[in-house]
Amino acid sequence: MIEASIAVGNAEDLVLLLGAKDQYLRQIRGAIPAKISTRDGKVVVQGEEDAVIQATAVLEELKATIGRHGPIDSEQVSQIIHRVTGNGSPLPASPIDIRSGRKIRPRTPGQSEYVQAIRTHDLVVCTGPAGTGKTYLAVATAVEALREQSIRKLVLVRPAVEAGESLGFLPGDLQAKINPYLRPLQDALRDMLDHEQVRRYMEDDVIEVVPLAYMRGRTLNNAFIIMDEAQNTTVAQMKMFLTRMGEGSKMVVSGDTSQVDLPIHAKSGLVDALHRLQGIEGFAAVRLTGSDIVRHRLVQEIVRAYEEGGG
């Protein structure tokens, strides 16, 4: 038997961590066979080594989440317990409230994990095949944050890798050049907000839809920043993008590591980031699979056929 302790602070901090009437403490005890008690402003965990390690990890993540975002709820506790222990299925994330009378519900356990990760972390990287909702759910969660005024700006970003990020040889003005590459983000946005509202937000610079190259040199505070098709960034581009995050901001990076369009010698910034960022507080990685595909049922079969065929 071993023992570990976590410093908490005052009685109010203890209630935030363990829940009113120890509600969250009971959730942890129900999932992990460890003895958990309080002593001298600390939470003390006793038991077999594996149980103590898991319970301590859950409590530390809960404490960090409270420190970043304030009070938590039982759904977040369940998600963290599941993430640490791997036991049971995570509870569905609460619906995303994008406007009065319109809510978007995650439709698979993987999507629920993704939405919950966005809500509880400042930086989330999500990978998965087409049709799993990587971009759509990120945009929906950002629109919800904009509606709740927890952010002041929404920035949607995509690398225009097919045009070498130069875009110069394409016909038309700047907007005409970049529209083909940004259309998937614009489509997701217009599915959630009416045309007039999108136009007004863009005119007021509340919403930006821009190519990755236009992010260089910026610092974005109190913003929700989403990068789509991140597998098509280089390592240098990914570093540039991630370091645009300012105070009070949140970032979501999504992509499909099986669909890299970079030159054969170039390493994907998305693949590199997944390895490089592990263990950083405030970072979460979510992997969606074919079972999370929610487009036409044939999309699942198409993805499976290409995976099995090695293509």
Salt bridges, closest charged atoms under 4 A:
GLU3 OE2 - ARG39 NH1 3.67
GLU61 OE2 - ARG83 NH2 2.54
GLU61 OE2 - HIS121 NE2 3.89
ASP97 OD2 - LYS103 NZ 3.58
ASP97 OD2 - ARG147 NH1 3.07
ASP122 OD1 - HIS69 NE2 3.86
GLU144 OE1 - ARG119 NH2 3.32
ASP191 OD2 - ARG102 NH2 3.66
GLU196 OE2 - ARG199 NH2 2.24
GLU203 OE2 - ARG199 NH1 2.50
ASP205 OD2 - LYS153 NZ 3.28
GLU208 OE2 - LYS153 NZ 2.92
GLU208 OE2 - ARG218 NH2 2.65
ASP228 OD2 - ARG158 NE 3.07
GLU229 OE2 - ARG158 NH2 3.35
ASP272 OD1 - LYS267 NZ 3.48
ASP272 OD2 - ARG276 NE 2.80
GLU281 OE2 - ARG68 NH1 3.84
GLU301 OE2 - ARG304 NH1 3.00
